[in-house]
């Protein structure tokens, strides 16, 4: 297999290519503790607030995906996360502001530091970017206003870090760091315990809580007393943007003889990385080496070489640049270290002959590098890698069809109409409109809180809904009382009970006249709707724990019987019956803690397994058999090794004429533990910015067709205004 061909380090460094995958590398736990910026880039004053109390205003609607009280509470807790005794800076909740004309999305300052979720097309950063912070500061470094905008238009928000959603606090805590002046820690940190201000958000929710180095940053900018240092490593590094808008370290605030951080030095920390060591930037390597980027967040300390001369040390090979094949860099792989072929499990890229280890939902595997749509075998697609112009060949993912009008939704991207809006009861794909002529019969064009309009059904009450004795409020034209005027309900003419909605029956009200009247619910409540007894449900089963009707299923049923991307999760261990639920992300063989972590919804001995019926027809694949486990449930496994024939009995002095019988079965186990899903997880990143502004910095990501997601963080520099992007990097 031909090894990966790198592109030149100048072309790779901080490029803005979208990405869906990541190399598997581990970074050293050394680097600048925290970072700041100066008003002039390399000159001027430190960018920060001059007052010790900074107020903020929250939009009263918060996120449309969450209840208002829960959402607002998460934002307040995000500010509180920065409370520490060594700082005098305090954040003051000033109440609510209904304005969404925020600085990050192009509006002028208004004297308020506002936080809002942008729920309409005013969000122009795309689906990858989750949040944008825009501190506005004067030439002396004083911040005069900082707004934070969150992507409520193309993302779904939660407060628990659930799969396929974005956690509010995991984004907001990072953005608040930019809000008061902290910049990105650009490299050298341990990805298993990243700082909140790292360039990539942590997929395991560690960005929700500032680390010690993050808190040191707020204490340096706003010390309660004095901030002391014993060496330069206690003081901040200074971040600026290059001509392409990408961030890099330009210098350091040194530790002075009096034990305080002050002044400016262009002397950056000296790296200690040897040839082949993992690095995040050049300062992680000794001066004779540079950091060759291999992904959006990591690289390897390397040196120049000539492919024709093969002049690399033992254990290294000279890999030519894509755009300059006569030159290259020395990377691990020339001395037998890179032994693994395409498709084999790997812990880092140095193990792969292709020099490319990619993390996915079932583990990390060596992949073939590619540079275009035609560079992969049939059935695979070239998924771009972060911050490079290359990609990796992965299995093609089918495109999820868009939802039609009226279907439930969580984000705009799910809908063919590109509008997911609430009718007061639930969020559904909705037809955008500006006039009623664009809507269907029986609909009106109603204004949306974020701007624009949507087509909604005219609000007339259905049979069974309460009414105020006025017939006109009911679609049936009949508002009736069945308790002598104590209450009224919309009703209609009927002949049999089935003519009435759930919870009503056909009652005779006068001779020869019957109307739908309130009554018990009998086998009419659909799945997922509230219930109090089995008799109420169409399925005949009311979940005692959830209080909703559920669809009972067999864990042996064919794939797809519960619907797309769903399966049958057993009610209890060993039970062959269960409930239809969404399938989990992990494939058979991957590690798991619960059934819902598996695509099969069946977790056995901490690994995802395929359930089967030992007493029924075989449903296992070729080469597998159904071995009994607990109760009536078995799992598909390789057949057990054959039992050797028993040797004939021998007397005490008899010698055996046959050797020992040894049988072995090659098994395929789960992906190896220890793969760094922080730096190694699959990702989709992008750097998005409005026209006319420089970009770089904070994170982007979205639910793309490759691995599922974490974060890209971008920086936009306008005159006396810097935008800080934060987004999602996808986990596969």
NUMIDO-267525 format. One line per 8 residues: number of its first residue (from 1); their letters; for each residue x, y, z of C-alpha. Coordinates in steps of 0.05 Angstrom, whole numbers, plus 5000, padded with zeros to 4 digits. Each point is the difference from the previous one (the first is absolute). Example, Ala and Ser with C-alpha at 12.3 -4.5 7.8 and 13.67 -1.06 7.14 Angstrom:
BEGIN
1) as) 5246,4910,5156 | 5027,5069,4987
END
This chain:
BEGIN
1) xxxxxxxx) 5000,5000,5000 | 5028,5068,4981 | 5013,5043,5061 | 4964,5066,5010 | 5030,5057,4961 | 5001,5064,5042 | 4991,5069,4971 | 5051,5053,5017
9) xxxxxxxx) 4998,5027,5071 | 4989,5071,4975 | 4939,4977,4961 | 4974,4958,5058 | 5011,5048,5056 | 4933,5026,5026 | 4962,4989,4935 | 4925,5007,5002
17) xxxxxxxx) 4978,4935,4967 | 4936,4967,5025 | 5012,4933,5033 | 4965,4937,5023 | 5057,4958,5029 | 5061,5006,5045 | 5067,4967,5009 | 5013,4960,5063
25) xxxxxxxx) 5056,5037,5037 | 5014,5015,5073 | 5027,5068,5018 | 5050,5014,5056 | 4975,5034,5063 | 5043,5062,4993 | 4989,5069,4972 | 4977,5070,5017
33) xxxxxxxx) 4951,4998,5058 | 4954,5053,4972 | 4998,5051,4944 | 4980,5073,4991 | 5003,5052,4944 | 5025,5071,4992 | 4961,5057,4969 | 5052,5008,4946
41) xxxxxxxx) 5015,4926,4988 | 5073,5004,5022 | 4995,5069,5031 | 4952,5040,5042 | 4964,4981,5064 | 4969,4935,5024 | 4928,4991,4976 | 4955,4997,5062
49) xxxxxxxx) 4945,5036,5038 | 5021,5058,5044 | 4943,4992,5050 | 4996,4944,5051 | 4925,4985,4989 | 4974,4986,4930 | 4926,4994,4986 | 4966,4955,4950
57) xxxxxxxx) 4930,4995,4970 | 4967,4934,4979 | 4947,4994,4946 | 4934,4981,5034 | 4985,4944,4950 | 5069,4968,5006 | 5002,4936,4957 | 4938,4974,4964
65) xxxxxxxx) 5025,4929,5016 | 4995,5008,5075 | 4953,5026,5053 | 5016,5073,5013 | 5015,4992,5074 | 5048,4942,4989 | 5036,5034,4942 | 5009,5067,5036
73) xxxxxxxx) 5024,4963,5063 | 5054,4964,4959 | 5026,5067,4974 | 5002,5029,5070 | 5037,4938,5025 | 5050,5010,4943 | 5018,5068,5027 | 5003,4972,5070
81) xxxxxxxx) 5050,4948,4977 | 5053,5054,4996 | 4991,5021,5074 | 5065,4991,5038 | 5029,5034,5061 | 5062,5027,4965 | 4962,5046,4953 | 4962,5064,5013
89) xxxxxxxx) 4960,4994,4935 | 4925,4989,5013 | 4944,4988,4950 | 4934,5033,5013 | 4934,4975,4971 | 4964,5062,4975 | 4937,4965,4980 | 4974,4989,4929
97) xxxxxxxx) 5007,5035,4934 | 4955,4981,4941 | 5049,5027,4948 | 5035,4951,4954 | 5038,5054,4963 | 5066,4977,5027 | 5070,5022,4980 | 5023,4930,4978
105) xxxxxxxx) 4947,4997,4945 | 5016,5069,4973 | 4964,5052,5043 | 5029,5061,5035 | 5011,5004,5075 | 4942,5021,5045 | 5033,5003,5068 | 4976,4931,5023
113) xxxxxxxx) 5037,4935,5004 | 4947,4955,4972 | 4994,4924,4992 | 4949,4971,4953 | 4984,4939,4958 | 4990,5020,4927 | 4942,4958,4974 | 4994,5025,4929
121) xxxxxxxx) 5041,5014,4937 | 5034,5060,5033 | 5049,4946,5022 | 5048,5002,4941 | 5057,4957,5027 | 4972,4933,4976 | 4983,4937,5039 | 5072,4986,5022
129) xxxxxxxx) 5008,5060,5046 | 4964,4995,5067 | 5015,5067,5031 | 5034,5067,4984 | 5028,5049,5051 | 5016,5070,4978 | 5038,5044,5050 | 5004,5072,4977
137) xxxxxxxx) 5059,5038,5030 | 5034,5068,4994 | 5073,5013,4980 | 5021,4998,5073 | 4974,4928,5006 | 4938,5017,5040 | 4941,4955,4982 | 4938,5043,4993
145) xxxxxxxx) 4950,4947,4979 | 4998,4925,4988 | 4941,4962,4971 | 4993,4924,4993 | 4956,4969,4945 | 4981,4926,5002 | 4979,4960,4939 | 4927,4986,5013
153) xxxxxxxx) 4985,4998,4925 | 5038,4938,4978 | 5016,4963,5065 | 4961,4963,5055 | 5017,5018,5072 | 4997,4958,5064 | 5025,5007,5071 | 5025,4928,5009
161) xxxxxxxx) 5052,4990,4946 | 4953,4951,4964 | 5021,4969,4934 | 4982,5040,4937 | 4990,5064,5040 | 5042,5058,5025 | 5009,5012,5074 | 4986,5072,5021
169) xxxxxxxx) 5051,5006,5056 | 5055,4963,4960 | 4996,5058,4950 | 4981,5059,5045 | 5057,4992,5050 | 5052,5003,4944 | 4966,5060,4968 | 4998,5037,5066
177) xxxxxxxx) 5076,4991,5004 | 5005,5040,4935 | 4947,5048,5028 | 5049,5025,5054 | 5065,4995,4960 | 5030,4930,4999 | 5025,4972,4934 | 5014,4929,4977
185) xxxxxxxx) 5054,4955,5028 | 5027,4980,4932 | 5037,4936,5017 | 5039,4956,5046 | 4943,4983,5047 | 4980,4929,5017 | 4938,4984,4959 | 4975,4953,5054
193) xxxxxxxx) 4995,5059,5047 | 4994,5062,4955 | 4993,5071,5024 | 4933,5032,4988 | 5035,5050,4953 | 5030,4945,4956 | 4986,5009,4925 | 4956,4938,4999
201) xxxxxxxx) 4941,4989,5048 | 5002,4937,5040 | 4949,4947,4979 | 4994,4974,5071 | 4974,5066,5027 | 5066,5021,5033 | 4993,5069,4968 | 4942,5012,5049
209) xxxxxxxx) 5051,5011,5057 | 5061,5046,4997 | 5065,4965,5017 | 5052,5029,5047 | 5038,5033,4943 | 4935,5032,4974 | 4986,5029,5069 | 5071,5025,5004
217) xxxxxxxx) 4984,5040,4937 | 4941,5037,5032 | 5041,5012,5062 | 5056,5030,4959 | 4953,5046,4962 | 4960,5020,5062 | 5040,4983,5064 | 4966,5006,5067
225) xxxxxxxx) 5066,5023,5029 | 5064,4992,4959 | 5018,4946,4950 | 5069,4972,5014 | 5046,4956,4959 | 5064,4961,5011 | 5016,4986,4927 | 4976,5018,4930
233) xxxxxxxx) 4956,4937,4999 | 4955,5034,5052 | 4986,5058,4953 | 4957,5002,4938 | 5019,4989,4927 | 4976,5052,4950 | 4956,4980,4941 | 4992,5037,4935
241) xxxxxxxx) 4974,4985,4930 | 5042,4991,4937 | 4983,5027,4931 | 4953,4941,4988 | 4963,5014,5065 | 5028,4940,5037 | 5023,5005,5072 | 5072,4990,5022
249) xxxxxxxx) 5044,5019,5059 | 5038,5065,4989 | 5033,5007,5068 | 4995,4994,5074 | 4988,5045,5060 | 5063,4982,5040 | 5009,4992,5075 | 5039,5060,5026
257) xxxxxxxx) 5052,5002,5056 | 4947,5028,5048 | 4957,4937,4991 | 4947,5032,4957 | 4981,4988,4927 | 5015,5060,4957 | 5028,5026,4934 | 5003,4962,4935
265) xxxxxxxx) 5050,4950,4975 | 5006,4967,4932 | 5036,4942,5033 | 4952,4941,4999 | 5007,4938,5043 | 5052,4951,4974 | 4971,4935,4977 | 5028,4932,5022
273) xxxxxxxx) 4969,4955,4947 | 5048,4954,4964 | 4992,4975,4928 | 4935,4963,4994 | 4970,5025,5066 | 4929,5025,4999 | 4992,5076,4997 | 4946,5053,4992
281) xxxxxxxx) 5045,5056,4973 | 5074,5014,4986 | 5014,5022,5071 | 4987,4929,5025 | 5062,4976,4962 | 5073,5012,5012 | 5028,5056,4957 | 5029,4953,4947
289) xxxxxxxx) 4931,4972,4984 | 4933,5029,4978 | 4930,4975,5013 | 4973,4967,4936 | 4924,5007,5004 | 4964,4933,4991 | 4930,5020,5024 | 4962,5060,5026
297) xxxxxxxx) 5028,4994,5070 | 5065,4961,4998 | 5062,4983,4960 | 5069,4969,5006 | 5067,5033,5012 | 5035,4992,4933 | 5060,5021,4959 | 5009,5014,4926
305) xxxxxxxx) 5025,4944,4954 | 5008,4981,4928 | 4957,4941,4976 | 5052,4982,4948 | 5057,4998,5051 | 4961,4965,5056 | 5041,5039,5050 | 4957,4988,5063
313) xxxxxxxx) 5025,4967,5064 | 4987,4927,5013 | 4926,4986,5015 | 4977,5059,4957 | 4982,5007,4927 | 5000,5061,4954 | 4929,5015,4979 | 4995,5048,4941
321) xxxxxxxx) 4954,5060,5000 | 4939,4996,4954 | 5013,5068,4971 | 5076,4993,4999 | 5020,4927,4988 | 5074,5016,4997 | 4999,5020,5074 | 4972,4966,5061
329) xxxxxxxx) 5001,4988,5075 | 5026,4944,5044 | 4944,4963,5034 | 4997,4934,5037 | 4992,4939,4957 | 5066,4984,4968 | 5025,4951,5052 | 4944,4950,5005
337) xxxxxxxx) 4959,5042,5050 | 4944,5010,4950 | 4977,4929,4990 | 4925,5004,4999 | 4961,4997,4934 | 4937,5036,4979 | 4942,4978,5044 | 5041,4976,5059
345) xxxxxxxx) 4987,5029,5069 | 5050,5053,5022 | 5017,5045,5058 | 5036,5054,4960 | 5020,5017,4929 | 5072,4978,5010 | 4976,4927,5002 | 4967,5003,4931
353) xxxxxxxx) 5036,4988,4934 | 4955,5055,4973 | 5021,5047,5057 | 4926,5012,5012 | 4962,4975,5061 | 4928,5023,5003 | 4950,4993,5058 | 4929,4979,4987
361) xxxxxxxx) 4939,4972,5037 | 5030,4930,5005 | 5072,5020,5016 | 5061,5027,4965 | 5025,4969,4935 | 5054,5012,4948 | 4970,5035,4940 | 5020,5016,4929
369) xxxxxxxx) 5016,5073,4987 | 4965,5035,4943 | 4996,5069,4968 | 4935,4999,4960 | 4934,4965,4985 | 5033,4950,4952 | 5057,4981,5046 | 4965,4944,5038
377) xxxxxxxx) 4978,4928,4985 | 4928,4986,4979 | 4952,5008,5058 | 5044,5049,5037 | 5002,5075,5001 | 5057,5049,5013 | 4984,5035,5066 | 5042,5063,5012
385) xxxxxxxx) 5048,5005,5058 | 5003,5061,5046 | 5045,5057,4978 | 5030,4963,4941 | 4985,4993,4926 | 4998,4924,5005 | 4949,4950,5024 | 4990,4927,5019
393) xxxxxxxx) 4961,4945,4964 | 4940,4978,5042 | 4937,4961,4985 | 4949,5043,4966 | 4942,5022,5045 | 4930,5002,4969 | 4968,5069,4999 | 4944,5008,5050
401) xxxxxxxx) 4937,5023,4963 | 4972,5067,5020 | 4936,5003,5041 | 4936,5025,4968 | 4952,5053,5025 | 4966,4982,5066 | 5052,4949,5022 | 5031,5010,5069
409) xxxxxxxx) 5071,5030,5000 | 5055,5027,5044 | 5040,5043,4951 | 4991,5037,4935 | 5047,4953,4963 | 4951,4941,5009 | 4946,5034,4959 | 4993,5004,4924
417) xxxxxxxx) 4970,5070,5012 | 5061,5021,5043 | 4952,5024,5054 | 4987,4963,5066 | 4951,5040,5042 | 4953,4991,5059 | 4925,5004,4995 | 4996,5006,5075
425) xxxxxxxx) 4997,4925,5012 | 5060,4971,4962 | 5053,5017,4949 | 4983,4980,4929 | 5026,5012,4929 | 4963,5062,4979 | 4990,5038,4934 | 5034,5069,5004
433) xxxxxxxx) 4955,5057,4978 | 4992,5075,4996 | 4926,5001,4979 | 4941,4953,5010 | 5001,4985,4925 | 5061,4957,5011 | 4963,4955,5050 | 4951,4942,4990
441) xxxxxxxx) 4925,5000,5010 | 4981,5009,5074 | 5068,5031,5016 | 5024,5070,5018 | 5068,5033,4993 | 5023,5013,5072 | 5060,5041,5021 | 5059,4962,5033
449) xxxxxxxx) 5036,5027,5061 | 5067,5000,4964 | 4974,5035,4938 | 4963,4977,4937 | 4936,4960,5000 | 4974,4929,4996 | 4936,4967,4977 | 4959,4973,5058
457) xxxxxxxx) 4930,4970,5004 | 4945,5049,5020 | 4990,4991,5075 | 4931,4967,5003 | 4987,4949,5055 | 4993,4926,4984 | 4948,4953,5028 | 5019,4985,5072
465) xxxxxxxx) 5033,5067,5014 | 4969,5046,5053 | 4960,5059,4975 | 4966,5061,5031 | 4927,4984,4979 | 5011,5035,4933 | 4986,4953,4941 | 5044,5042,4954
473) xxxxxxxx) 5064,4981,5035 | 4991,4926,4981 | 5014,4973,4931 | 4937,4957,5007 | 4960,5062,5018 | 4975,4965,5063 | 5022,5021,5070 | 4960,4955,5048
481) xxxxxxxx) 4994,4990,5075 | 4989,4930,5028 | 4999,5022,5074 | 4944,5052,5001 | 5044,5059,4981 | 5058,4987,5048 | 5047,4991,4941 | 4997,5000,4924
489) xxxxxxxx) 5036,4958,4948 | 5001,4999,4923 | 4956,4942,4976 | 4971,4973,4936 | 4944,4955,4975 | 5016,4925,5004 | 4968,4932,4990 | 5052,4953,5032
497) xxxxxxxx) 5058,5009,5048 | 5051,4996,4944 | 4974,5065,4971 | 5027,5036,5062 | 5072,5017,5017 | 5040,4964,5054 | 4971,5013,5069 | 4929,5009,4975
505) xxxxxxxx) 4942,4954,4984 | 4935,5008,4962 | 4945,5019,5050 | 4926,5010,4987 | 4981,5070,5020 | 4928,5002,4974 | 4956,4949,4966 | 5031,4984,4933
513) xxxxxxxx) 5060,5047,5011 | 5070,4980,5025 | 5061,5042,5014 | 5073,4984,5018 | 5006,5005,5076 | 5059,4994,5048 | 5015,4929,5020 | 5057,4950,5012
521) xxxxxxxx) 5057,4990,4951 | 4994,4930,4971 | 5056,4973,4956 | 5008,5068,4966 | 5063,5032,5027 | 5057,4994,4949 | 5072,4984,5017 | 5041,5053,5038
529) xxxxxxxx) 4937,5034,5026 | 4983,5005,5075 | 4959,4944,5030 | 4979,4974,5068 | 4980,4928,4984 | 5015,4946,4948 | 4927,5002,4977 | 5009,5071,4974
537) xxxxxxxx) 5055,4983,4950 | 4993,4977,4929 | 5060,4955,5013 | 4968,4974,5064 | 5061,5019,5042 | 5009,5062,5043 | 5071,5010,5026 | 4996,5004,5076
545) xxxxxxxx) 5066,5038,5005 | 4990,5050,4943 | 4924,5005,5002 | 4992,4996,4924 | 4975,4947,4953 | 5055,4958,4970 | 5007,4954,4941 | 5019,4930,5024
553) xxxxxxxx) 5048,4963,4956 | 5043,4937,4997 | 5076,5008,5003 | 5003,4945,4947 | 4958,5038,4949 | 5031,5020,4932 | 5041,5065,4995 | 4954,5058,4984
561) xxxxxxxx) 4937,4971,5032 | 5000,5057,5050 | 5013,5052,4946 | 5063,5031,4971 | 5058,5011,5049 | 4961,4964,5055 | 5002,4932,5033 | 4970,4958,5056
569) xxxxxxxx) 5031,5014,5068 | 4985,4943,5051 | 4958,5017,5060 | 5049,4963,5046 | 5063,4957,4993 | 4980,4933,4970 | 4932,5025,4977 | 4984,4985,4927
577) xxxxxxxx) 4949,5057,4998 | 5013,5073,5002 | 4982,5069,4976 | 5014,5034,4933 | 5052,5054,5012 | 5052,5040,4959 | 5062,4959,4985 | 5065,5019,5034
585) xxxxxxxx) 5066,5020,4964 | 5045,4941,5016 | 5007,4939,4954 | 5004,4927,5022 | 5065,4988,5038 | 5008,5072,5025 | 5003,5015,5074 | 4935,5019,5034
593) xxxxxxxx) 4970,5013,5069 | 4926,4998,4983 | 4956,4969,4946 | 4984,5068,4969 | 5074,5011,4983 | 4996,4944,4947 | 4972,4999,4930 | 4969,4933,5020
601) xxxxxxxx) 4974,5029,5066 | 5031,4939,5034 | 5060,5007,5046 | 5030,4935,5026 | 5061,4998,5045 | 5016,5073,4985 | 5002,4989,4925 | 4946,5009,4946
609) xxxxxxxx) 4973,4933,4976 | 4949,4973,4950 | 4943,4964,5038 | 4971,4936,4972 | 4952,4943,5019 | 5037,4936,5017 | 4935,4960,4990 | 4980,5032,4935
617) xxxxxxxx) 5025,5005,4928 | 5070,5029,4995 | 5000,5075,4987 | 5076,5007,5007 | 5045,5015,4941 | 5045,4953,4963 | 5052,4967,5045 | 4962,5017,5064
625) xxxxxxxx) 4956,4959,5046 | 4949,5017,5054 | 5029,4983,5068 | 4954,5002,5060 | 5013,5055,5051 | 4948,5021,5052 | 4928,4976,5000 | 4972,4987,4931
633) xxxxxxxx) 5050,5048,4968 | 5064,4981,4963 | 5054,5039,4963 | 5030,4990,4931 | 5071,4976,5009 | 5054,4960,4963 | 4989,4925,5011 | 5037,4971,5059
641) xxxxxxxx) 5064,4961,4985 | 4991,4926,4984 | 5009,4952,5057 | 5054,4949,4984 | 4981,4926,5001 | 5014,4967,5066 | 5065,4959,5001 | 4993,4926,5017
649) xxxxxxxx) 5010,4984,5072 | 5071,4979,5017 | 5028,4962,5057 | 5047,5032,5050 | 5061,4981,4960 | 4970,5013,4931 | 5028,5057,4958 | 4955,5046,4960
657) xxxxxxxx) 5010,4994,4926 | 4971,5068,4985 | 5023,5070,5017 | 4960,5052,5038 | 4941,5027,4961 | 5000,5076,4995 | 4944,5038,4966 | 4995,5074,4990
665) xxxxxxxx) 4947,5045,4972 | 5019,5067,4973 | 4952,5050,5030 | 4986,5072,4984 | 4995,5041,5063 | 4978,5072,5013 | 5041,5058,4978 | 5060,5010,5046
673) xxxxxxxx) 4990,5046,5059 | 5042,5062,5009 | 4984,5033,4933 | 4999,5074,5013 | 4930,5023,4980 | 5019,5071,5017 | 5054,5010,4949 | 4987,4936,4962
681) xxxxxxxx) 4925,5002,4992 | 4970,5007,4932 | 4982,5072,4987 | 4967,5047,4951 | 5027,5070,5006 | 4998,5064,4961 | 5018,5072,5007 | 4942,5044,4980
689) xxxxxxxx) 4999,5075,5000 | 4959,5058,4971 | 5027,5031,4937 | 5055,5050,5012 | 5025,4974,5067 | 5061,4959,5016 | 4987,4933,5032 | 5033,4947,5044
697) xxxxxxxx) 4994,4975,5071 | 4937,4968,5030 | 4966,4936,4982 | 4952,4975,4947 | 4966,4934,4989 | 4933,4969,4983 | 4964,4935,4989 | 5033,4982,4934
705) xxxxxxxx) 5005,4934,4966 | 5065,4979,5032 | 5018,4992,5072 | 4955,5034,5049 | 5022,5064,5037 | 5043,5047,5040 | 5025,5072,4985 | 5036,5052,4957
713) xxxxxxxx) 5014,5069,5030 | 5009,5060,4955 | 5024,5071,5006 | 4978,5060,4958 | 5037,5065,5007 | 4967,5065,4979 | 5020,5070,5020 | 4999,4998,5076
721) xxxxxxxx) 4954,4940,4999 | 5016,4926,5005 | 4951,4944,4988 | 5011,4935,5035 | 4968,4939,4968 | 4985,4936,5036 | 4970,4939,4969 | 4994,4925,4999
729) xxxx) 5049,4947,4978 | 4963,4936,4984 | 5010,4934,5033 | 4990,4942,4952
END
